[in-house]
Amino acid sequence: MLVVVPLSVAWRLAFTIALGLAIVISARARAPRHSVPATDLRRLVICALMLYAIGGLATLTRHPALACLVCAGGISVAALAAWLSRGRDQEDPPGDGRGPVDEQPPPDPKGVPGLDWDGFERDFREWASRSREPAARR
């Protein structure tokens, strides 16, 4: 049995699927190689919010086709911003959940390396006596 779908319903369904795919692709596609400055991302988000507001205004003034197109633009811009926000630079830590690992653990069980105060005082006194000798010769 063949189901005939009216053209307006088919168009809306295709439009909905396309916007859904844009959102899924922004979440699943490989992240950009380079990061985008935060100011540019903010501008994109502000543009998406402005498009949503214009779409809402078009809805209130009974222009549904315009509202649909403008809101779709807002969804697309928001999806682009989401994808671009995933980019990272070489300085960023790896995304596998592992941070940098020290080659040797600290000697103190509390995690803070100990300090040899006696050796420090001995070395300091020796340094202080050497630095006074040239002054005493004058």
WOJOMO-V85729 format. One record per pair of residues at least 24 apart in sequence whose C-alpha atoms are under 10 Angstrom apart, sorted by sequence separation. I is the first residue (numbers start at 1). J is the second residue. D is the distance in Angstrom with one decimal. If there is no record, write none. Layout:
I_J_D ; I_J_D
This chain:
48_72_9.6 ; 50_74_7.8 ; 51_75_8.6 ; 48_73_7.5 ; 49_74_6.8 ; 47_73_9.6 ; 48_74_4.3 ; 49_75_9.2 ; 51_77_9.0 ; 47_74_7.3 ; 48_75_6.9 ; 46_74_9.7 ; 48_76_8.1 ; 49_77_9.3 ; 45_74_8.8 ; 48_77_5.6 ; 49_78_8.4 ; 44_74_9.4 ; 47_77_7.5 ; 48_78_5.6 ; 46_77_9.6 ; 47_78_8.5 ; 48_79_9.3 ; 45_77_7.4 ; 46_78_9.2 ; 48_80_9.9 ; 44_77_6.5 ; 45_78_6.1 ; 48_81_9.0 ; 44_78_7.0 ; 45_79_9.5 ; 44_79_9.7 ; 45_80_9.4 ; 44_80_8.2 ; 45_81_6.7 ; 41_78_9.5 ; 44_81_6.0 ; 45_82_9.0 ; 43_81_9.1 ; 44_82_9.5 ; 41_80_9.3 ; 42_81_8.5 ; 41_81_5.9 ; 44_84_9.9 ; 40_81_8.9 ; 41_82_8.5 ; 41_84_7.6 ; 40_84_9.6 ; 41_85_7.0 ; 36_81_9.4 ; 40_85_9.8 ; 37_84_9.5 ; 38_85_8.2 ; 36_84_6.4 ; 37_85_8.8 ; 35_84_7.2 ; 36_85_6.7 ; 26_76_9.4 ; 34_84_8.8 ; 35_85_7.1 ; 36_86_8.8 ; 37_87_9.9 ; 31_82_10.0 ; 32_83_7.6 ; 33_84_9.6 ; 34_85_9.8 ; 35_86_7.4 ; 36_87_6.8 ; 23_75_7.9 ; 26_78_9.2 ; 27_79_8.1 ; 31_83_6.7 ; 32_84_6.5 ; 34_86_9.1 ; 35_87_4.3 ; 36_88_8.0 ; 15_68_9.6 ; 19_72_7.1 ; 22_75_8.4 ; 23_76_7.7 ; 26_79_5.5 ; 27_80_9.7 ; 30_83_8.6 ; 31_84_7.3 ; 32_85_8.5 ; 33_86_9.1 ; 34_87_5.3 ; 35_88_4.4 ; 36_89_9.3 ; 15_69_9.7 ; 18_72_9.7 ; 19_73_9.4 ; 22_76_6.7 ; 25_79_8.3 ; 26_80_6.5 ; 29_83_7.7 ; 31_85_8.4 ; 32_86_6.8 ; 33_87_5.8 ; 34_88_5.2 ; 35_89_5.8 ; 20_75_9.3 ; 22_77_9.8 ; 23_78_8.6 ; 24_79_8.6 ; 25_80_9.4 ; 26_81_8.4 ; 27_82_7.3 ; 28_83_8.6 ; 31_86_5.4 ; 32_87_4.5 ; 33_88_6.3 ; 34_89_5.3 ; 35_90_9.5 ; 12_68_9.7 ; 16_72_9.1 ; 19_75_7.2 ; 20_76_9.7 ; 22_78_9.7 ; 23_79_5.5 ; 26_82_6.2 ; 27_83_6.5 ; 30_86_8.8 ; 31_87_5.2 ; 32_88_7.2 ; 33_89_7.0 ; 34_90_8.3 ; 15_72_8.7 ; 19_76_7.1 ; 22_79_6.5 ; 23_80_8.6 ; 26_83_4.6 ; 29_86_9.8 ; 30_87_9.0 ; 31_88_7.9 ; 32_89_9.4 ; 33_90_8.9 ; 35_92_9.7 ; 18_76_9.8 ; 21_79_9.9 ; 22_80_8.4 ; 25_83_8.2 ; 26_84_8.3 ; 20_79_9.9 ; 23_82_8.7 ; 24_83_10.0 ; 26_85_9.8 ; 27_86_8.8 ; 19_79_9.2 ; 23_83_9.1 ; 26_86_9.2 ; 22_83_10.0
